Amino acid sequence: RGRAVGERAILARAMRRADLVISVSAFTAERVEHRFGRRSEVVTLAAGEGFVPPDARERERVRHRYDLPERFVLQVGTIEPRKQVALLADVCRELAVPLVLAGSAWRPSDVPDHARHLGRVPEADLPGLYGAATVVTYLSQYEGFGLPPLEAMACGAPVLATRVGALPEHVGDAAVLVGPGHRPSVVRELSDLWRDDSRRRELGRRAIEQTRRLSWRA
């Protein structure tokens, strides 16, 4: 609550003083205009140049460095209530699939007991981590953009994300989208992706094509 109050005050002051407002998505631009009455220029984000499909050697290097299982579900991002990590962990427990989390936690108690928490991972290791994962998830409840799914897709990973905020804008039909907090959909789609090799390969192919349209040069 304290963080939210502070960020609101900082943003309101910045909006009053700024000569130009840039939003990272059409969704964010709409929210900025609605909340602050400011029109903004939309300039989307993109995955960094290093986010490309890793080869087998890089995948194995990262798997060995972090002592990862052969197959696992991965979610990258801060561990906080908005990211619905508890829901993901509960679903993974039900499906008996290993869960790996990469990213800092606001509170240690937010990290599920049975999940493997890597903490903050160097950017150089992220492509190999995305490539080694069987499925990459991003079950956020609200996103002004949401960069981790795009990074994962640029690495050819099959992504399961929530249909919220700006996520549908940039993942298109190259990721599986579910309603936020809708547990039955998460169970069904994650279970299907976990078992269906051909569907994961097809998603990975479409993901690479989708992310090629979004570049920092563009």
BELFEN-V954631 format. One line per field, one symbol per residue. ss: DSSP state (H for helix, E for strand, L for the rest). phi: phi as a letter, one per 30 degrees, with the letter a starting at -180 (. if undefined). burial: + if it has 9 or more other ideal C-beta (glycine too) atoms within 8 Angstrom, else -. A space follows every 10 residues. Layout:
# BELFEN-V954631
ss: ???
phi: ???
burial: ???
This chain:
# BELFEN-V954631
ss: LHHHHHHHHH HHHHHHHLLL LEELLHHHHH HHHHHHLLLL EELLLLLLLL LLLLLHHHHH HHHHHLLLLL LLEEEELLEL HHHLHHHHHH HHHHHLLLEE EELLELLHHH LLLLLEEEEL LLHHHHHHHH HHLLEEEELL LLLLLLHHHH HHHHLLLLEE EELLLLHHHH HLLLLEEELL LLHHHHHHHH HHHHHLHHHH HHHHHHHHHH HHLLLLLL
phi: .ddddddddd ddddddcddb cccdaddded dddddbicdb dcbddadddd dbeddddddd ddddechcdd bacbbckdca eddhdddedd dddddhcdcc cbkdcdbedd deecddcdid ceedcdedde ddddbccacd dabdbjdedd ddddciddcc bcdbhdedec dhccbdcbdd ideedddddd ddddccdddd dddddddddd dddcbddd
burial: ---------- ++--+----- +-+++++++- +++--+-+-+ -+-+-++--- +-++---++- +++--+-+-- -++++++-++ --++++++++ ++--+-++++ +++-+----+ ++--++-+-- +---++++++ ++++++++++ +-++++-+++ ++++++++++ +++++++-++ +--+++++-+ --+-+++-++ ++++----++ --++++++++ +--+----
